[in-house]
Amino acid sequence: MIDFNELNNDQRREKVNSEQRFSALQQAQQKARTFRGSLVWHTVGGVEHLMRSYYDSSGARRQKVEGRRSAETELQKADWEAARESARETLAARQKLMERQSAINRVLRLGRVPLLTARIIRALDNAGLLGAGIRIAGTNAIYAYEAAAGVFVDPGITTTEDIDLLMDARQSLRIVADDQVEDGTLISLLRKVDKSFERSQSTFRAVNRDGYLVDLIKPVARPAWKKDRDAVGTSEDELVAAGIEGLAWLENAPPFEAIAIDEKGGPLRIVAPDPRFFAAHKLWVSRRADREPIKRRRDFAQAEAVAQLTATYFEHLPFNATAMQALPKAVFEPAKLMFTR
């Protein structure tokens, strides 16, 4: 059996505080986003009108005339500006509270997610992609599982200098546009995080100056000739997802969401595949003859750790034939042994 390092009472308390304050911050951010744009007086033909500039659901900037200048539209403008100021003040207050919480988290050593990894995941979340066409797969998914369980796993199996982004080719993906990601591409979103990111010769991969890798992956198309989505945007240097065998099990797995903590103590939302499917997939990968031996041993260690974590802390996630019917029998049966030790 694997011994997990459980959070102590102080850490548990502040983990709960972090989640509550992060939720409040997200609500304030969402409220502030509703005030993107402006409400100004605009003169046409010598007549003043109240003009609203806003962003529609696709992120495109739109304009709308609210009416001629009158006591009613002046009150509308004043109410809008007061509400916007209130939203900004609330957001600023909650950001300061989150900064203090992050300092506490650092003192208690709650931070686990590498800072660059966390920044990329937050960018995906802010762009409306996280959990809506893209999930965090590979090693970084383990941060979600341990955060939800309230434990730390062996850092030796979570240390990594890359991130795998699992794209659901069945969904329509669209970045919520803003002034810095106007072309709606994943590579531009990554450059917003770190301007040194460039697409490598492998078109599914981006790499920054320090060698940090971002891989966009998807299941192999079935049938092979089927044409499905393989990119978020359409620029010449956009990442093109690589089709990998076995990822359909993770694509079809239920989503698993948790609030993790980064190295500087800041909370972030992670959406990953269900840990049962993660463990079964990792075990299957560890037994592939074409996998490098050193990677196979790491894959097995990750599979075993996540399986035992799930069996120990997630009683609501049983590993049985009914729950795991999306897995082939040849994958389900060997994995079942890891959950019953």
Backbone torsions as a table, in degrees:
resi	resn	phi	psi	omega
1	MET	NA	144.8	177.9
2	ILE	-88.3	133.2	176.4
3	ASP	-91.5	118.5	178.1
4	PHE	-93.5	144.3	178.1
5	ASN	-87.3	100.7	-176.3
6	GLU	-77.8	149.1	176.8
7	LEU	-63.2	143.6	175.0
8	ASN	-82.1	178.9	-174.9
9	ASN	-61.1	-42.5	178.8
10	ASP	-63.1	-42.5	180.0
11	GLN	-66.0	-41.0	178.0
12	ARG	-61.2	-44.1	-179.0
13	ARG	-59.9	-46.7	-176.5
14	GLU	-76.0	-25.1	173.5
15	LYS	-65.2	-43.0	177.3
16	VAL	-64.4	-45.1	178.1
17	ASN	-58.8	-40.6	-179.6
18	SER	-62.1	-43.7	-179.1
19	GLU	-65.0	-41.4	-179.7
20	GLN	-66.8	-43.5	-178.9
21	ARG	-71.4	-32.8	176.6
22	PHE	-66.8	-40.6	177.4
23	SER	-62.3	-43.1	178.4
24	ALA	-64.3	-38.7	178.1
25	LEU	-64.9	-42.2	179.3
26	GLN	-61.5	-40.9	178.4
27	GLN	-62.6	-41.2	179.2
28	ALA	-67.0	-38.1	178.1
29	GLN	-64.6	-42.9	178.6
30	GLN	-62.4	-42.3	178.4
31	LYS	-62.7	-43.7	-179.3
32	ALA	-64.1	-34.1	-179.8
33	ARG	-65.5	-25.8	179.4
34	THR	-68.2	-13.5	180.0
35	PHE	-102.8	13.9	172.9
36	ARG	-63.6	138.6	-176.6
37	GLY	108.4	-154.4	-176.0
38	SER	-156.9	164.9	175.4
39	LEU	-136.4	103.4	-171.3
40	VAL	-133.5	162.1	174.9
41	TRP	-82.6	135.4	-178.6
42	HIS	-133.5	129.4	-177.0
43	THR	-97.0	125.7	176.6
44	VAL	-130.0	119.7	179.3
45	GLY	60.5	32.9	178.8
46	GLY	80.6	2.4	-179.7
47	VAL	-113.7	129.2	178.9
48	GLU	-82.2	133.8	175.7
49	HIS	-125.6	154.3	174.0
50	LEU	-89.6	116.9	-175.7
51	MET	-108.6	127.2	177.2
52	ARG	-103.9	127.5	170.5
53	SER	-107.0	131.7	-175.8
54	TYR	-151.7	174.4	178.3
55	TYR	-114.5	130.6	178.7
56	ASP	-81.4	-175.4	-174.9
57	SER	-64.2	-21.4	178.7
58	SER	-88.5	-5.4	-178.7
59	GLY	92.9	-0.2	179.7
60	ALA	-77.9	141.5	179.7
61	ARG	-80.0	131.7	-178.8
62	ARG	-126.6	164.0	175.5
63	GLN	-131.8	148.0	-177.5
64	LYS	-147.9	134.2	176.3
65	VAL	-85.8	123.2	-179.0
66	GLU	-86.7	-21.8	-179.8
67	GLY	145.1	170.1	178.0
68	ARG	-68.8	157.9	179.2
69	ARG	-65.4	128.3	-178.4
70	SER	-158.7	176.2	176.9
71	ALA	-60.3	-36.1	-178.7
72	GLU	-68.2	-47.1	-179.1
73	THR	-71.9	-30.4	175.2
74	GLU	-64.3	-40.3	176.5
75	LEU	-66.6	-39.4	178.2
76	GLN	-59.7	-44.8	179.7
77	LYS	-65.3	-42.8	-179.7
78	ALA	-64.9	-41.7	178.9
79	ASP	-64.8	-40.7	-180.0
80	TRP	-64.0	-43.9	-179.1
81	GLU	-67.4	-37.2	177.5
82	ALA	-66.4	-41.3	179.4
83	ALA	-66.8	-38.3	177.9
84	ARG	-64.2	-43.1	179.7
85	GLU	-64.5	-40.3	177.9
86	SER	-62.7	-42.2	179.2
87	ALA	-63.7	-39.6	179.4
88	ARG	-66.7	-40.6	179.1
89	GLU	-65.6	-41.8	177.9
90	THR	-62.7	-43.8	179.6
91	LEU	-62.3	-44.7	-179.8
92	ALA	-62.1	-41.6	-179.9
93	ALA	-64.6	-41.7	-178.7
94	ARG	-73.6	-29.7	174.2
95	GLN	-65.6	-41.1	177.4
96	LYS	-64.5	-40.1	178.1
97	LEU	-63.6	-38.6	179.4
98	MET	-68.9	-33.6	176.6
99	GLU	-63.5	-41.9	177.7
100	ARG	-66.2	-39.3	178.7
101	GLN	-64.2	-39.2	179.1
102	SER	-62.6	-37.9	177.7
103	ALA	-63.6	-41.4	177.0
104	ILE	-62.7	-42.5	-179.8
105	ASN	-61.6	-36.8	178.5
106	ARG	-66.5	-42.3	179.3
107	VAL	-61.0	-38.8	-178.2
108	LEU	-85.5	2.3	178.1
109	ARG	58.2	43.7	177.9
110	LEU	-85.6	-17.9	-175.9
111	GLY	-68.6	130.1	-178.8
112	ARG	-129.7	-40.1	-172.9
113	VAL	-75.5	126.3	177.7
114	PRO	-54.2	144.2	-170.4
115	LEU	-60.5	-45.5	-179.0
116	LEU	-65.6	-40.6	176.6
117	THR	-58.3	-45.3	-179.9
118	ALA	-62.8	-40.3	-179.4
119	ARG	-65.4	-37.9	178.1
120	ILE	-66.4	-44.3	-179.5
121	ILE	-64.0	-41.1	177.8
122	ARG	-63.3	-39.4	179.3
123	ALA	-62.8	-41.2	176.9
124	LEU	-62.8	-40.6	180.0
125	ASP	-65.8	-47.2	-179.2
126	ASN	-64.3	-27.6	-179.8
127	ALA	-85.3	-0.9	178.2
128	GLY	79.6	16.6	-178.6
129	LEU	-97.3	-31.0	-174.8
130	LEU	-66.9	120.9	-178.1
131	GLY	77.7	0.0	179.7
132	ALA	-129.0	53.0	-179.4
133	GLY	121.3	-19.9	176.8
134	ILE	-134.3	131.8	173.7
135	ARG	-120.5	159.0	176.3
136	ILE	-87.5	118.8	-179.5
137	ALA	-114.3	-177.8	178.2
138	GLY	69.0	-159.6	-172.5
139	THR	-55.2	-39.2	-174.8
140	ASN	-66.2	-18.5	176.5
141	ALA	-64.2	-26.8	-177.7
142	ILE	-62.2	-29.3	178.2
143	TYR	-62.0	-32.7	177.9
144	ALA	-69.8	-41.8	-177.2
145	TYR	-67.1	-44.6	-179.0
146	GLU	-69.9	-33.7	178.6
147	ALA	-64.7	-42.4	-179.8
148	ALA	-68.3	-32.6	-179.3
149	ALA	-81.6	-18.2	-176.9
150	GLY	74.7	38.3	-179.6
151	VAL	-138.1	166.8	169.6
152	PHE	-113.5	132.2	173.8
153	VAL	-92.5	172.6	179.3
154	ASP	-57.4	119.5	-179.1
155	PRO	-60.6	-18.6	178.9
156	GLY	-64.0	-24.3	-179.6
157	ILE	-99.1	-1.8	178.1
158	THR	-111.0	-15.2	-179.4
159	THR	-64.1	126.4	-178.6
160	THR	-159.5	154.3	177.9
161	GLU	-116.9	34.8	178.3
162	ASP	-155.5	173.0	176.3
163	ILE	-143.9	135.8	177.4
164	ASP	-102.2	124.3	177.7
165	LEU	-106.4	112.2	-178.4
166	LEU	-87.6	114.6	-178.7
167	MET	-95.7	130.2	175.1
168	ASP	-85.6	103.3	-175.2
169	ALA	-68.5	-9.6	-178.9
170	ARG	-84.1	-16.4	-175.6
171	GLN	-99.2	156.2	172.6
172	SER	-88.3	119.3	-177.2
173	LEU	-102.5	136.3	177.6
174	ARG	-148.2	127.8	175.8
175	ILE	-76.4	132.4	173.7
176	VAL	-68.4	110.3	-169.8
177	ALA	-67.8	147.0	168.4
178	ASP	-144.0	-173.9	-173.3
179	ASP	-67.2	-18.5	-174.3
180	GLN	-103.5	-10.5	179.0
181	VAL	-130.9	59.2	-173.1
182	GLU	-68.7	-29.0	-175.8
183	ASP	-85.5	-3.5	175.4
184	GLY	66.4	31.2	-178.9
185	THR	-108.4	153.0	178.6
186	LEU	-68.7	-37.8	-178.5
187	ILE	-65.1	-35.4	176.6
188	SER	-69.3	-35.4	177.2
189	LEU	-63.5	-40.9	177.7
190	LEU	-65.8	-37.0	179.2
191	ARG	-70.4	-23.0	173.7
192	LYS	-66.3	-32.4	177.3
193	VAL	-78.2	-45.9	-178.8
194	ASP	-147.9	111.5	-173.6
195	LYS	-64.2	-12.5	-178.3
196	SER	-84.6	-2.5	179.2
197	PHE	-65.8	132.7	175.2
198	GLU	-137.3	150.6	174.0
199	ARG	-71.5	135.8	-179.7
200	SER	-85.5	-176.9	176.6
201	GLN	-62.9	-30.8	171.6
202	SER	-81.0	110.9	-167.5
203	THR	-68.7	-9.3	176.8
204	PHE	-88.0	-1.9	-169.9
205	ARG	-123.8	138.4	170.3
206	ALA	-114.8	147.0	-179.3
207	VAL	-138.8	141.8	177.7
208	ASN	-101.3	-178.5	-174.3
209	ARG	-62.7	-24.2	-179.2
210	ASP	-91.8	2.3	177.7
211	GLY	87.1	11.3	176.9
212	TYR	-73.4	133.0	-173.7
213	LEU	-108.9	139.7	171.9
214	VAL	-122.5	116.9	-179.3
215	ASP	-109.3	129.9	174.6
216	LEU	-100.4	118.8	-173.9
217	ILE	-129.1	159.4	178.6
218	LYS	-154.2	165.6	176.6
219	PRO	-66.9	154.3	172.7
220	VAL	-64.4	136.0	-179.0
221	ALA	-63.8	139.7	175.8
222	ARG	-128.9	117.1	-4.1
223	PRO	-69.7	167.5	-171.9
224	ALA	-59.5	-30.2	-176.7
225	TRP	-81.5	-8.9	-177.1
226	LYS	-65.5	132.7	178.7
227	LYS	-98.4	116.5	177.2
228	ASP	-125.9	178.4	-176.1
229	ARG	-65.2	137.7	179.8
230	ASP	-134.8	9.4	-179.9
231	ALA	-154.7	160.5	176.7
232	VAL	-86.7	-48.7	179.9
233	GLY	-115.3	-167.4	-173.2
234	THR	-129.3	16.6	-179.6
235	SER	-71.4	164.5	-177.6
236	GLU	-62.9	-31.2	-177.8
237	ASP	-106.6	19.8	178.6
238	GLU	-67.2	148.6	176.2
239	LEU	-69.0	138.4	178.5
240	VAL	-116.3	118.6	-172.6
241	ALA	-61.5	138.0	176.2
242	ALA	-90.3	131.9	176.8
243	GLY	-79.1	125.4	-176.8
244	ILE	-127.5	135.3	-179.5
245	GLU	-62.3	139.2	174.6
246	GLY	91.7	-12.6	-176.3
247	LEU	-75.3	-13.9	177.8
248	ALA	-60.8	-31.3	179.2
249	TRP	-66.2	-38.4	178.0
250	LEU	-74.6	-35.2	178.4
251	GLU	-63.5	-38.3	-178.2
252	ASN	-86.3	-8.4	-178.6
253	ALA	-70.0	149.9	174.4
254	PRO	-61.1	148.6	177.6
255	PRO	-72.9	150.1	177.3
256	PHE	-126.9	120.6	-176.0
257	GLU	-117.1	138.0	178.0
258	ALA	-152.0	158.9	175.5
259	ILE	-101.4	114.7	178.7
260	ALA	-104.5	175.2	-178.5
261	ILE	-123.2	133.2	179.6
262	ASP	-87.2	177.6	-174.1
263	GLU	-60.6	-24.3	178.5
264	LYS	-97.0	8.5	175.8
265	GLY	90.9	2.1	-178.0
266	GLY	-86.0	134.3	178.1
267	PRO	-73.6	153.9	173.4
268	LEU	-151.7	151.7	177.9
269	ARG	-89.5	132.6	174.9
270	ILE	-121.2	131.5	173.7
271	VAL	-115.9	118.3	-175.5
272	ALA	-130.4	171.6	173.4
273	PRO	-69.5	155.1	174.5
274	ASP	-47.2	132.2	-175.5
275	PRO	-61.3	-26.7	178.0
276	ARG	-64.8	-42.8	179.1
277	PHE	-70.5	-36.5	177.1
278	PHE	-59.0	-49.4	-177.4
279	ALA	-63.3	-43.6	-179.6
280	ALA	-64.1	-41.5	179.5
281	HIS	-65.5	-43.7	179.8
282	LYS	-62.3	-38.6	177.7
283	LEU	-64.1	-43.5	178.7
284	TRP	-61.0	-43.5	178.8
285	VAL	-62.9	-38.9	-177.5
286	SER	-65.9	-15.9	-178.5
287	ARG	-103.7	3.9	178.7
288	ARG	-76.8	131.8	-177.7
289	ALA	-68.0	-25.1	-178.0
290	ASP	-87.0	2.5	178.8
291	ARG	-87.5	138.9	179.0
292	GLU	-60.0	137.1	-176.1
293	PRO	-53.8	-42.7	-177.7
294	ILE	-66.8	-34.7	177.7
295	LYS	-73.0	-33.6	179.2
296	ARG	-62.7	-40.9	-179.8
297	ARG	-66.9	-37.8	177.0
298	ARG	-67.4	-41.1	177.7
299	ASP	-58.9	-43.7	-179.8
300	PHE	-64.9	-41.6	179.6
301	ALA	-61.8	-40.6	178.4
302	GLN	-67.5	-41.8	179.1
303	ALA	-61.1	-45.5	-178.0
304	GLU	-65.5	-43.4	-178.5
305	ALA	-64.5	-46.1	-178.5
306	VAL	-68.3	-37.3	178.2
307	ALA	-63.4	-46.1	-179.0
308	GLN	-70.8	-34.8	175.3
309	LEU	-61.7	-44.6	-179.5
310	THR	-63.9	-45.5	-178.8
311	ALA	-65.3	-31.1	-176.4
312	THR	-83.9	-41.5	-170.1
313	TYR	-111.7	-18.0	-177.1
314	PHE	-114.2	72.1	-177.8
315	GLU	-64.0	-21.6	179.6
316	HIS	-79.4	-0.8	180.0
317	LEU	-119.8	74.8	-179.7
318	PRO	-72.7	147.3	176.8
319	PHE	-100.7	90.7	179.4
320	ASN	-137.2	171.8	-173.5
321	ALA	-62.6	-33.4	-179.2
322	THR	-68.4	-47.3	-177.5
323	ALA	-71.8	-29.7	-172.7
324	MET	-109.2	28.4	-175.0
325	GLN	-65.0	-16.2	177.8
326	ALA	-72.9	-15.2	179.8
327	LEU	-86.9	141.1	171.5
328	PRO	-62.4	150.7	-178.7
329	LYS	-58.3	-37.8	-178.8
330	ALA	-66.1	-19.4	176.2
331	VAL	-95.4	-39.0	-177.0
332	PHE	-65.3	-47.7	-172.3
333	GLU	-62.1	-49.6	177.9
334	PRO	-62.5	-38.1	-177.8
335	ALA	-68.0	-32.4	-177.1
336	LYS	-57.2	-34.2	-179.1
337	LEU	-63.8	-31.2	179.5
338	MET	-69.3	-26.8	-177.6
339	PHE	-90.7	-6.0	-175.8
340	THR	-115.6	9.2	-179.9
341	ARG	-72.1	NA	NA
